[in-house]
Amino acid sequence: MDVKSANIKISQIMSTRIVTIEMDDRLTIVKEIFDNAPFHHLLVIEHDELQGILSERDYLRALSPNIGNISETERDSETLQRRAHQVMSRNPITIEPYQTIKRASELLLEYGIGSLPVLDNGKLVGIVTWKDLLKAFAS
C-alpha cells in the first residue's frame, strides 16, 4: 500500500445506496431483500437513527437450516417471523466520511467485521465494505 492510496477518503469510495430496515421488521422482509438485491448488510434504524446492522451471516445463523427443503416444519418456518432487533448486531462500529481507507481497514481488522456504516454528524450517509476497500487499494 502506498501512502497516496492510504489517504483516500471514505466519502470517495462509500456506497450511498444503502438499504435500511426497521427494528421490528420481520426476517421475511430481510429474506426478500437478500434474495433480490446485491446487498449483504442491512442497516437497522429507529426514528432515523442507526441502531444496528444485520448481515447476511447474522440472518442465516438465525434461520432454521430446514427452511426451503422437504423436511421444513411449521416450527422451522416460524424462525422467519423473528424481528430484526432479535438478530442484528447492536452498537455497530461506524466511520465518518472524512476518515481514510487506511483507518477503515484498521477498524474492520480490529473488530473482525465486514462493513462500516458511514455517519456524518450522526446522520447515516453510506456504508463501506471490505470489498470497497479492496477495490480502492487495487486501483
Backbone hydrogen bonds in HBPLUS format (Angstrom, degrees):
<---DONOR---> <-ACCEPTOR-->    atom                        ^
c    i                          cat <-CA-CA->   ^        H-A-AA   ^      H-
h    n   atom  resd res      DA  || num        DHA   H-A  angle D-A-AA Bond
n    s   type  num  typ     dist DA aas  dist angle  dist       angle   num
A0006-ALA N   A0002-ASP O   3.18 MM   4  6.42 154.6  2.25 151.5 159.1     1
A0007-ASN N   A0004-LYS O   3.25 MM   3  5.50 144.4  2.39 101.3 110.9     2
A0008-ILE N   A0005-SER O   3.26 MM   3  5.49 169.0  2.27 111.0 112.7     3
A0101-ILE N   A0008-ILE O   2.85 MM  93  5.79 139.4  2.02 161.1 170.8     4
A0012-GLN N   A0009-LYS O   2.99 MM   3  5.48 149.9  2.09 111.1 119.9     5
A0010-ILE N   A0099-GLN O   2.86 MM  89  5.80 154.1  1.93 163.0 163.0     6
A0013-ILE N   A0010-ILE O   3.00 MM   3  5.46 147.4  2.11 113.3 122.3     7
A0014-MET N   A0010-ILE O   2.84 MM   4  5.67 146.9  1.95 169.9 177.7     8
A0011-SER N   A0097-PRO O   2.94 MM  86  4.57 147.7  2.05 142.9 132.7     9
A0015-SER N   A0127-ILE O   2.87 MM 112  5.39 167.9  1.88 165.2 161.0    10
A0127-ILE N   A0015-SER O   2.96 MM 112  5.39 143.7  2.09 142.8 154.3    11
A0043-LEU N   A0019-VAL O   3.08 MM  24  6.35 166.1  2.10 161.1 159.6    12
A0021-ILE N   A0043-LEU O   2.91 MM  22  6.29 149.9  2.00 150.3 156.7    13
A0045-ILE N   A0021-ILE O   2.88 MM  24  6.21 164.3  1.90 168.5 172.4    14
A0025-ASP N   A0022-GLU O   3.13 MM   3  5.33 164.1  2.16 109.6 114.5    15
A0085-HIS N   A0023-MET O   2.98 MM  62  4.94 151.3  2.06 154.6 145.9    16
A0084-ALA N   A0025-ASP O   2.76 MM  59  5.59 145.9  1.88 160.7 172.3    17
A0029-ILE N   A0026-ARG O   3.03 MM   3  5.70 138.3  2.21 115.9 124.3    18
A0027-LEU N   A0082-ARG O   2.89 MM  55  5.79 140.3  2.05 162.0 166.6    19
A0031-LYS N   A0027-LEU O   2.80 MM   4  5.95 160.7  1.83 149.2 153.8    20
A0032-GLU N   A0028-THR O   3.11 MM   4  6.30 158.1  2.16 140.3 145.5    21
A0033-ILE N   A0029-ILE O   3.05 MM   4  6.36 158.1  2.10 151.2 156.6    22
A0034-PHE N   A0030-VAL O   2.92 MM   4  6.19 175.4  1.92 161.9 162.4    23
A0035-ASP N   A0031-LYS O   2.81 MM   4  5.89 150.9  1.89 150.8 159.4    24
A0036-ASN N   A0032-GLU O   3.12 MM   4  6.12 135.9  2.33 138.0 147.8    25
A0036-ASN N   A0033-ILE O   3.14 MM   3  5.30 133.0  2.37  99.7 112.1    26
A0037-ALA N   A0033-ILE O   2.87 MM   4  5.64 128.8  2.13 158.8 166.0    27
A0056-GLU N   A0040-HIS O   2.84 MM  16  5.10 145.3  1.96 148.9 144.1    28
A0042-LEU N   A0054-LEU O   2.89 MM  12  5.11 164.3  1.92 136.6 141.9    29
A0054-LEU N   A0042-LEU O   2.79 MM  12  5.11 167.7  1.80 156.0 160.2    30
A0044-VAL N   A0052-GLY O   2.85 MM   8  4.97 167.0  1.86 135.5 137.6    31
A0051-GLN N   A0044-VAL O   2.73 MM   7  5.57 172.0  1.74 162.5 161.4    32
A0052-GLY N   A0044-VAL O   3.21 MM   8  4.97 151.5  2.30 136.9 136.2    33
A0046-GLU N   A0049-GLU O   2.96 MM   3  5.37 149.4  2.05 142.1 150.8    34
A0049-GLU N   A0046-GLU O   3.06 MM   3  5.37 153.5  2.13 108.5 116.7    35
A0053-ILE N   A0089-SER O   2.98 MM  36  5.36 151.8  2.06 144.5 153.2    36
A0089-SER N   A0053-ILE O   2.84 MM  36  5.36 173.6  1.84 158.8 156.9    37
A0059-TYR N   A0055-SER O   3.00 MM   4  6.33 162.9  2.03 154.2 158.5    38
A0060-LEU N   A0056-GLU O   2.92 MM   4  6.14 166.0  1.94 151.0 154.3    39
A0061-ARG N   A0057-ARG O   2.99 MM   4  6.10 152.9  2.07 145.7 153.1    40
A0062-ALA N   A0058-ASP O   3.14 MM   4  6.35 137.7  2.32 141.7 152.2    41
A0062-ALA N   A0059-TYR O   3.09 MM   3  5.25 130.8  2.34  99.4 112.3    42
A0067-ILE N   A0064-SER O   3.27 MM   3  5.78 173.2  2.28 118.8 119.9    43
A0069-ASN N   A0066-ASN O   3.17 MM   3  5.69 165.6  2.19 136.1 134.4    44
A0072-GLU N   A0069-ASN O   3.01 MM   3  5.62 160.6  2.04 127.8 128.4    45
A0076-ASP N   A0073-THR O   3.05 MM   3  5.11 120.6  2.42  95.8 110.4    46
A0077-SER N   A0073-THR O   3.07 MM   4  6.46 162.8  2.10 155.1 158.5    47
A0078-GLU N   A0074-GLU O   2.98 MM   4  6.18 135.6  2.18 143.3 155.1    48
A0079-THR N   A0076-ASP O   3.08 MM   3  5.73 157.0  2.14 114.5 121.1    49
A0080-LEU N   A0077-SER O   3.13 MM   3  5.74 155.4  2.19 113.9 120.2    50
A0081-GLN N   A0078-GLU O   2.89 MM   3  5.27 159.6  1.93 111.9 118.8    51
A0082-ARG N   A0079-THR O   3.31 MM   3  5.64 166.2  2.33 107.7 111.6    52
A0086-GLN N   A0083-ARG O   2.93 MM   3  5.44 148.3  2.03 113.5 123.3    53
A0087-VAL N   A0084-ALA O   2.98 MM   3  5.41 155.1  2.05 114.7 122.4    54
A0088-MET N   A0084-ALA O   2.89 MM   4  5.86 154.5  1.96 167.1 175.6    55
A0095-ILE N   A0117-PRO O   3.06 MM  22  6.46 150.9  2.15 158.0 165.2    56
A0119-LEU N   A0095-ILE O   2.91 MM  24  6.18 151.7  1.99 152.9 161.3    57
A0099-GLN N   A0096-GLU O   3.12 MM   3  5.59 160.2  2.16 114.7 120.9    58
A0104-ALA N   A0100-THR O   3.09 MM   4  6.48 157.8  2.14 146.8 153.1    59
A0105-SER N   A0101-ILE O   2.92 MM   4  6.04 156.8  1.97 142.0 148.0    60
A0106-GLU N   A0102-LYS O   3.01 MM   4  6.30 155.9  2.06 147.7 154.2    61
A0107-LEU N   A0103-ARG O   3.01 MM   4  6.31 156.0  2.07 149.8 155.8    62
A0108-LEU N   A0104-ALA O   2.99 MM   4  6.27 164.9  2.01 155.4 158.7    63
A0109-LEU N   A0105-SER O   3.04 MM   4  6.22 164.2  2.07 151.3 155.4    64
A0110-GLU N   A0106-GLU O   2.82 MM   4  5.91 162.1  1.85 149.6 155.6    65
A0111-TYR N   A0107-LEU O   2.99 MM   4  6.04 163.3  2.02 152.5 155.6    66
A0112-GLY N   A0108-LEU O   2.88 MM   4  5.56 118.4  2.27 134.2 147.9    67
A0113-ILE N   A0108-LEU O   3.14 MM   5  5.03 147.6  2.25 133.9 141.9    68
A0130-TRP N   A0114-GLY O   3.01 MM  16  5.54 144.8  2.13 153.3 149.5    69
A0116-LEU N   A0128-VAL O   2.75 MM  12  5.31 153.8  1.82 155.2 164.4    70
A0128-VAL N   A0116-LEU O   2.97 MM  12  5.31 157.7  2.02 142.8 149.9    71
A0118-VAL N   A0126-GLY O   2.77 MM   8  4.87 172.1  1.77 131.9 129.2    72
A0125-VAL N   A0118-VAL O   2.88 MM   7  5.73 175.9  1.89 163.4 164.8    73
A0120-ASP N   A0123-LYS O   2.81 MM   3  5.12 162.7  1.84 147.1 147.2    74
A0123-LYS N   A0120-ASP O   3.04 MM   3  5.12 163.3  2.07 109.7 113.4    75
A0132-ASP N   A0129-THR O   3.06 MM   3  5.19 119.6  2.44  98.5 113.0    76
A0133-LEU N   A0129-THR O   3.14 MM   4  6.55 157.2  2.20 151.3 157.1    77
A0134-LEU N   A0130-TRP O   2.94 MM   4  6.16 159.2  1.98 146.9 152.7    78
A0135-LYS N   A0131-LYS O   2.95 MM   4  6.15 162.4  1.98 150.1 154.3    79
A0136-ALA N   A0132-ASP O   3.02 MM   4  6.26 155.2  2.08 144.6 151.5    80
A0137-PHE N   A0133-LEU O   2.94 MM   4  6.22 159.1  1.98 154.8 159.9    81
A0138-ALA N   A0134-LEU O   2.92 MM   4  6.06 146.9  2.03 145.5 155.1    82
A0139-SER N   A0135-LYS O   3.05 MM   4  6.18 134.6  2.26 144.7 154.6    83
